[in-house]
């Protein structure tokens, strides 16, 4: 049996804006409702997890997972500058308590792409004010919430604005898009986190991470705190120009953040694919590679490569805070199994990997792509909001329960007629 270390964290992840619904005070909500918009559709009620979190957590616990990664929403807690909503803080207290009550260790992310509108109007993540504003939010939120967390992530994919810029992945903002953003948000689209990779971004983001980490540690000194980084397997075409371009790419999108992570309690690794750098400086899939619904290369092996890279570069323990697949569920099962094969092998080689969170727990709002791509191991009928457990969820739950890739005695998760898990059963 290929067992994982005792105490290994098995979880699934979400982000507030993508699952809670009605995040009306956020910059993302405004941009979704701009006309024209780079978002395929608005988030709306999402999957209404703001109200349904208890049942959702019960599903994850029944599967056999032992942790849940979620985000606390800055725009709900500080909807206007300087006003902190006790009602919103109390909501997240109840969510954290509900995690523990169901045997799920809560892992909270303090910023997952969305910010309050008032912050966007001041420039958002392009503003020199961002570190102080985000740090103040973290002080208030951590004082209320941090002592009851198992893990805290400061900023989700802290390098993604730099990644988007270097990979030329930003939308083509026409004059009409820019005017619509100004009309809806009172700020250009670059104020939104994912598009904020302007000059000086790395310095601003690292300063914000440090302020957040210090605030969280002040409230809960023993709480493990780290950033999460978008780390893909990176390779270059066999050509000197490609290798030079890849070195420049790594210097822009990884090196400053790896350096900043040194000394943190862990580094969160978030991996989906492999990126190939070509001799002309472009990045993309290798020719002929299988594509996911997001257009990524199907490459479960990328996760182990990213974990090894992050551990070597930072010297930190690794938490896999996101790894996932959008598409047909049978291929998702193959993807998860392949990714975990690599993680297990890396651990056997001495890489200190402490846990794995699948992205995502539920089909949800996938940012500019809307509700089309489905990463969830649990499906959602958004008209009825009914949840449907997919085979991939049962498979991961059985692995988590066994804490091993081979499940003893053919154990599997037993479902009722609606597809809800009843618990772990015996032989098939």
VENKA-V549546 format. One record per residue. RES is the residue in one letter. OMEGA is omega in whole degrees, 0 to 359 (NA if undefined). Layout:
BEGIN
res->RES omega->OMEGA
res->RES omega->OMEGA
END
This chain:
BEGIN
res->X omega->177
res->X omega->184
res->X omega->173
res->X omega->182
res->X omega->174
res->X omega->179
res->X omega->179
res->X omega->183
res->X omega->177
res->X omega->183
res->X omega->172
res->X omega->189
res->X omega->171
res->X omega->171
res->X omega->189
res->X omega->185
res->X omega->185
res->X omega->183
res->X omega->189
res->X omega->184
res->X omega->173
res->X omega->179
res->X omega->196
res->X omega->181
res->X omega->185
res->X omega->176
res->X omega->181
res->X omega->179
res->X omega->180
res->X omega->182
res->X omega->177
res->X omega->184
res->X omega->173
res->X omega->179
res->X omega->3
res->X omega->181
res->X omega->174
res->X omega->176
res->X omega->182
res->X omega->181
res->X omega->177
res->X omega->179
res->X omega->177
res->X omega->179
res->X omega->184
res->X omega->177
res->X omega->174
res->X omega->180
res->X omega->176
res->X omega->180
res->X omega->189
res->X omega->188
res->X omega->182
res->X omega->179
res->X omega->180
res->X omega->178
res->X omega->178
res->X omega->176
res->X omega->182
res->X omega->179
res->X omega->180
res->X omega->177
res->X omega->182
res->X omega->178
res->X omega->181
res->X omega->179
res->X omega->176
res->X omega->176
res->X omega->182
res->X omega->175
res->X omega->173
res->X omega->192
res->X omega->179
res->X omega->184
res->X omega->175
res->X omega->186
res->X omega->177
res->X omega->185
res->X omega->172
res->X omega->186
res->X omega->177
res->X omega->176
res->X omega->181
res->X omega->185
res->X omega->176
res->X omega->178
res->X omega->178
res->X omega->177
res->X omega->179
res->X omega->176
res->X omega->181
res->X omega->172
res->X omega->180
res->X omega->178
res->X omega->179
res->X omega->178
res->X omega->181
res->X omega->175
res->X omega->182
res->X omega->182
res->X omega->181
res->X omega->178
res->X omega->179
res->X omega->178
res->X omega->185
res->X omega->176
res->X omega->185
res->X omega->173
res->X omega->186
res->X omega->172
res->X omega->177
res->X omega->171
res->X omega->186
res->X omega->180
res->X omega->176
res->X omega->178
res->X omega->183
res->X omega->178
res->X omega->178
res->X omega->180
res->X omega->177
res->X omega->179
res->X omega->179
res->X omega->184
res->X omega->169
res->X omega->187
res->X omega->174
res->X omega->179
res->X omega->192
res->X omega->183
res->X omega->180
res->X omega->182
res->X omega->180
res->X omega->178
res->X omega->178
res->X omega->176
res->X omega->182
res->X omega->177
res->X omega->181
res->X omega->183
res->X omega->181
res->X omega->178
res->X omega->182
res->X omega->195
res->X omega->196
res->X omega->184
res->X omega->183
res->X omega->178
res->X omega->173
res->X omega->178
res->X omega->174
res->X omega->173
res->X omega->182
res->X omega->186
res->X omega->179
res->X omega->179
res->X omega->185
res->X omega->182
res->X omega->188
res->X omega->176
res->X omega->176
res->X omega->178
res->X omega->181
res->X omega->180
res->X omega->183
res->X omega->182
res->X omega->180
res->X omega->184
res->X omega->181
res->X omega->176
res->X omega->176
res->X omega->183
res->X omega->176
res->X omega->175
res->X omega->179
res->X omega->178
res->X omega->181
res->X omega->178
res->X omega->180
res->X omega->178
res->X omega->179
res->X omega->180
res->X omega->185
res->X omega->190
res->X omega->186
res->X omega->183
res->X omega->176
res->X omega->183
res->X omega->180
res->X omega->176
res->X omega->178
res->X omega->190
res->X omega->187
res->X omega->183
res->X omega->191
res->X omega->184
res->X omega->178
res->X omega->180
res->X omega->179
res->X omega->183
res->X omega->185
res->X omega->180
res->X omega->179
res->X omega->183
res->X omega->179
res->X omega->177
res->X omega->179
res->X omega->177
res->X omega->182
res->X omega->177
res->X omega->180
res->X omega->180
res->X omega->181
res->X omega->179
res->X omega->180
res->X omega->179
res->X omega->178
res->X omega->181
res->X omega->184
res->X omega->188
res->X omega->183
res->X omega->182
res->X omega->176
res->X omega->183
res->X omega->175
res->X omega->171
res->X omega->169
res->X omega->185
res->X omega->173
res->X omega->185
res->X omega->177
res->X omega->171
res->X omega->185
res->X omega->176
res->X omega->179
res->X omega->169
res->X omega->183
res->X omega->181
res->X omega->183
res->X omega->180
res->X omega->179
res->X omega->179
res->X omega->177
res->X omega->179
res->X omega->179
res->X omega->178
res->X omega->178
res->X omega->179
res->X omega->179
res->X omega->180
res->X omega->182
res->X omega->191
res->X omega->179
res->X omega->192
res->X omega->182
res->X omega->184
res->X omega->171
res->X omega->180
res->X omega->181
res->X omega->182
res->X omega->181
res->X omega->182
res->X omega->173
res->X omega->181
res->X omega->176
res->X omega->169
res->X omega->178
res->X omega->181
res->X omega->181
res->X omega->191
res->X omega->180
res->X omega->190
res->X omega->172
res->X omega->175
res->X omega->178
res->X omega->175
res->X omega->183
res->X omega->187
res->X omega->178
res->X omega->178
res->X omega->178
res->X omega->172
res->X omega->178
res->X omega->179
res->X omega->167
res->X omega->182
res->X omega->177
res->X omega->183
res->X omega->174
res->X omega->182
res->X omega->169
res->X omega->179
res->X omega->177
res->X omega->183
res->X omega->177
res->X omega->169
res->X omega->174
res->X omega->189
res->X omega->180
res->X omega->180
res->X omega->183
res->X omega->185
res->X omega->181
res->X omega->178
res->X omega->180
res->X omega->178
res->X omega->179
res->X omega->181
res->X omega->183
res->X omega->180
res->X omega->180
res->X omega->186
res->X omega->187
res->X omega->187
res->X omega->183
res->X omega->165
res->X omega->183
res->X omega->163
res->X omega->172
res->X omega->185
res->X omega->170
res->X omega->170
res->X omega->185
res->X omega->186
res->X omega->175
res->X omega->179
res->X omega->185
res->X omega->191
res->X omega->176
res->X omega->176
res->X omega->175
res->X omega->177
res->X omega->179
res->X omega->180
res->X omega->181
res->X omega->181
res->X omega->180
res->X omega->179
res->X omega->181
res->X omega->172
res->X omega->181
res->X omega->178
res->X omega->180
res->X omega->179
res->X omega->179
res->X omega->177
res->X omega->179
res->X omega->178
res->X omega->176
res->X omega->177
res->X omega->185
res->X omega->179
res->X omega->190
res->X omega->183
res->X omega->184
res->X omega->173
res->X omega->175
res->X omega->171
res->X omega->359
res->X omega->179
res->X omega->187
res->X omega->166
res->X omega->186
res->X omega->182
res->X omega->186
res->X omega->172
res->X omega->185
res->X omega->182
res->X omega->179
res->X omega->185
res->X omega->181
res->X omega->181
res->X omega->183
res->X omega->177
res->X omega->193
res->X omega->170
res->X omega->171
res->X omega->180
res->X omega->180
res->X omega->169
res->X omega->189
res->X omega->173
res->X omega->181
res->X omega->187
res->X omega->176
res->X omega->177
res->X omega->177
res->X omega->181
res->X omega->180
res->X omega->177
res->X omega->179
res->X omega->179
res->X omega->178
res->X omega->179
res->X omega->181
res->X omega->178
res->X omega->179
res->X omega->176
res->X omega->181
res->X omega->181
res->X omega->180
res->X omega->188
res->X omega->183
res->X omega->180
res->X omega->174
res->X omega->183
res->X omega->184
res->X omega->172
res->X omega->177
res->X omega->181
res->X omega->177
res->X omega->178
res->X omega->180
res->X omega->181
res->X omega->169
res->X omega->186
res->X omega->179
res->X omega->183
res->X omega->178
res->X omega->181
res->X omega->177
res->X omega->182
res->X omega->184
res->X omega->180
res->X omega->180
res->X omega->185
res->X omega->177
res->X omega->NA
END
